């Protein structure tokens, strides 16, 4: 897993960036309705509490991967699966 230096000086993995900076990745509006649940075989599973927001997130996959790469320096995922909770 890629690591980078966090603001506290300690190493941070790209995976930690996904879970800790979710609103920075997808925006505050979508973050209100979703959360990263887990990563399985390079697939980010995102839980949403609104089906319409799930549809929106499915359109945002390339943006999600790009933002993770920008924030973490690398991206441990190459696809996103959205599940409604």
Backbone as CSV, one residue per row, in Angstrom:
resi,resn,N_x,N_y,N_z,CA_x,CA_y,CA_z,C_x,C_y,C_z
1,UNK,0.837,-1.171,0.000,0.000,0.000,0.000,0.886,1.238,0.000
2,UNK,0.495,2.195,-0.762,1.283,3.432,-0.828,1.177,4.171,0.497
3,UNK,2.274,4.795,0.875,2.289,5.549,2.117,2.749,6.969,1.823
4,UNK,2.246,7.926,2.590,2.683,9.302,2.482,2.776,9.875,3.877
5,UNK,3.390,11.029,4.000,3.555,11.640,5.315,2.325,12.457,5.629
6,UNK,1.691,12.158,6.751,0.503,12.887,7.185,0.880,14.189,7.855
7,UNK,-0.123,14.983,8.174,0.123,16.284,8.788,0.785,16.162,10.155
8,UNK,0.611,15.020,10.824,1.237,14.830,12.128,2.671,14.327,11.990
9,UNK,3.114,14.101,10.738,4.470,13.639,10.523,4.566,12.135,10.375
10,UNK,3.509,11.406,10.730,3.519,9.952,10.607,3.101,9.526,9.215
11,UNK,3.441,8.302,8.878,3.084,7.780,7.563,1.587,7.491,7.505
12,UNK,0.989,7.750,6.356,-0.433,7.518,6.130,-0.578,6.700,4.854
13,UNK,-1.416,5.672,4.881,-1.631,4.895,3.670,-2.714,5.543,2.816
14,UNK,-2.709,5.196,1.541,-3.761,5.685,0.642,-5.123,5.228,1.149
15,UNK,-5.180,4.031,1.707,-6.438,3.520,2.251,-6.936,4.404,3.392
16,UNK,-6.032,4.839,4.252,-6.427,5.738,5.338,-6.958,7.058,4.793
17,UNK,-6.363,7.542,3.720,-6.847,8.776,3.098,-8.295,8.592,2.651
18,UNK,-8.602,7.455,2.045,-9.967,7.194,1.577,-10.953,7.291,2.738
19,UNK,-10.640,6.643,3.847,-11.567,6.613,4.974,-11.569,7.910,5.779
20,UNK,-10.420,8.557,5.903,-10.329,9.766,6.722,-10.727,11.037,5.977
21,UNK,-10.595,11.050,4.645,-10.829,12.282,3.889,-11.925,12.110,2.842
22,UNK,-12.878,11.252,3.129,-13.967,10.977,2.193,-14.653,12.250,1.672
23,UNK,-15.019,13.215,2.532,-15.644,14.446,2.014,-14.731,15.210,1.043
24,UNK,-13.420,15.157,1.259,-12.483,15.820,0.352,-12.426,15.104,-0.999
25,UNK,-12.702,13.818,-0.996,-12.640,13.025,-2.221,-13.878,13.238,-3.078
26,UNK,-15.059,13.166,-2.473,-16.289,13.221,-3.272,-17.107,14.492,-3.079
27,UNK,-16.722,15.335,-2.146,-17.470,16.550,-1.876,-18.404,16.363,-0.693
28,UNK,-18.635,17.450,0.009,-19.440,17.406,1.228,-20.876,16.947,0.968
29,UNK,-21.443,17.349,-0.166,-22.831,16.990,-0.468,-23.026,15.486,-0.575
30,UNK,-22.208,14.819,-1.383,-22.320,13.366,-1.526,-21.870,12.629,-0.272
31,UNK,-20.914,13.204,0.447,-20.411,12.556,1.660,-21.496,12.453,2.736
32,UNK,-22.488,13.346,2.697,-23.588,13.269,3.670,-24.399,11.992,3.517
33,UNK,-24.401,11.425,2.325,-25.238,10.272,2.033,-24.455,8.986,1.837
34,UNK,-23.135,9.042,1.994,-22.326,7.867,1.700,-21.125,7.774,2.621
35,UNK,-20.543,6.581,2.631,-19.300,6.372,3.381,-18.563,5.192,2.757
36,UNK,-17.244,5.237,2.757,-16.499,4.078,2.284,-16.662,2.951,3.298
37,UNK,-17.050,1.773,2.852,-17.290,0.653,3.764,-16.068,-0.249,3.889
38,UNK,-15.459,-0.591,2.733,-14.298,-1.479,2.745,-13.679,-1.495,1.350
39,UNK,-12.489,-2.087,1.277,-11.826,-2.307,0.000,-11.608,-3.805,-0.135
40,UNK,-12.081,-4.353,-1.260,-11.935,-5.786,-1.535,-11.367,-5.952,-2.935
41,UNK,-10.209,-6.563,-3.061,-9.630,-6.843,-4.378,-9.619,-5.614,-5.279
42,UNK,-9.102,-4.507,-4.778,-8.988,-3.232,-5.506,-10.334,-2.605,-5.841
43,UNK,-11.396,-3.057,-5.179,-12.730,-2.492,-5.372,-13.144,-1.767,-4.090
44,UNK,-13.447,-0.482,-4.206,-13.946,0.290,-3.072,-15.448,0.075,-2.978
45,UNK,-15.894,-0.448,-1.858,-17.320,-0.632,-1.608,-17.796,0.589,-0.824
46,UNK,-18.772,1.289,-1.394,-19.297,2.505,-0.785,-20.743,2.250,-0.374
47,UNK,-21.054,2.511,0.885,-22.422,2.373,1.394,-23.132,3.717,1.256
48,UNK,-24.330,3.683,0.699,-25.141,4.894,0.565,-26.489,4.651,1.229
49,UNK,-27.089,5.730,1.725,-28.398,5.591,2.362,-29.513,6.168,1.498
50,UNK,-29.186,6.441,0.235,-30.167,6.991,-0.693,-29.846,6.467,-2.089
51,UNK,-30.799,5.802,-2.717,-30.565,5.178,-4.025,-30.163,6.208,-5.085
52,UNK,-30.733,7.388,-5.047,-30.377,8.417,-6.024,-28.921,8.842,-5.864
53,UNK,-28.460,8.936,-4.632,-27.061,9.283,-4.401,-26.152,8.149,-4.860
54,UNK,-26.619,6.924,-4.735,-25.867,5.780,-5.237,-25.667,5.871,-6.739
55,UNK,-26.713,6.251,-7.451,-26.615,6.421,-8.900,-25.615,7.526,-9.239
56,UNK,-25.653,8.605,-8.502,-24.708,9.704,-8.730,-23.269,9.240,-8.500
57,UNK,-23.047,8.489,-7.437,-21.698,7.997,-7.152,-21.185,7.087,-8.263
58,UNK,-22.058,6.295,-8.844,-21.641,5.414,-9.936,-21.109,6.219,-11.122
59,UNK,-21.644,7.408,-11.325,-21.165,8.282,-12.403,-19.829,8.928,-12.053
60,UNK,-19.466,8.915,-10.782,-18.282,9.631,-10.305,-17.036,8.757,-10.145
61,UNK,-17.053,7.518,-10.617,-15.954,6.588,-10.361,-14.610,7.153,-10.807
62,UNK,-14.508,7.676,-12.011,-13.213,8.189,-12.481,-12.762,9.381,-11.643
63,UNK,-13.708,10.206,-11.213,-13.376,11.342,-10.356,-12.888,10.866,-8.995
64,UNK,-13.522,9.840,-8.447,-13.116,9.290,-7.150,-11.682,8.776,-7.225
65,UNK,-11.378,7.989,-8.249,-10.024,7.446,-8.411,-9.013,8.580,-8.587
66,UNK,-9.362,9.590,-9.391,-8.456,10.724,-9.605,-8.192,11.482,-8.307
67,UNK,-9.245,11.752,-7.532,-9.083,12.510,-6.278,-8.267,11.730,-5.251
68,UNK,-8.482,10.428,-5.160,-7.675,9.620,-4.238,-6.209,9.712,-4.633
69,UNK,-5.934,9.598,-5.925,-4.558,9.686,-6.410,-3.962,11.054,-6.103
70,UNK,-4.733,12.114,-6.295,-4.248,13.473,-6.002,-3.922,13.639,-4.523
71,UNK,-4.791,13.130,-3.656,-4.620,13.323,-2.215,-3.596,12.375,-1.598
72,UNK,-3.480,11.163,-2.152,-2.633,10.149,-1.528,-1.367,9.829,-2.326
73,UNK,-1.298,10.282,-3.560,-0.130,9.989,-4.368,-0.235,8.687,-5.147
74,UNK,-1.191,7.856,-4.784,-1.465,6.604,-5.496,-2.893,6.200,-5.158
75,UNK,-3.379,5.195,-5.842,-4.757,4.774,-5.599,-4.818,3.250,-5.526
76,UNK,-5.276,2.701,-4.392,-5.343,1.248,-4.235,-6.580,0.625,-4.862
77,UNK,-7.396,1.422,-5.550,-8.628,0.885,-6.142,-8.663,1.167,-7.638
78,UNK,-9.409,0.354,-8.363,-9.630,0.636,-9.777,-11.098,0.531,-10.152
79,UNK,-11.949,0.253,-9.175,-13.381,0.250,-9.426,-14.121,0.538,-8.107
80,UNK,-15.395,0.895,-8.245,-16.230,1.231,-7.095,-17.527,0.456,-7.212
81,UNK,-17.955,-0.122,-6.094,-19.265,-0.785,-6.031,-20.081,-0.051,-4.978
82,UNK,-21.292,0.330,-5.344,-22.155,1.079,-4.436,-23.235,0.140,-3.915
83,UNK,-23.417,0.132,-2.590,-24.469,-0.667,-1.971,-25.377,0.252,-1.157
84,UNK,-26.673,0.041,-1.287,-27.633,0.832,-0.530,-27.865,0.181,0.824
85,UNK,-27.805,0.984,1.870,-28.009,0.452,3.232,-29.336,0.923,3.794
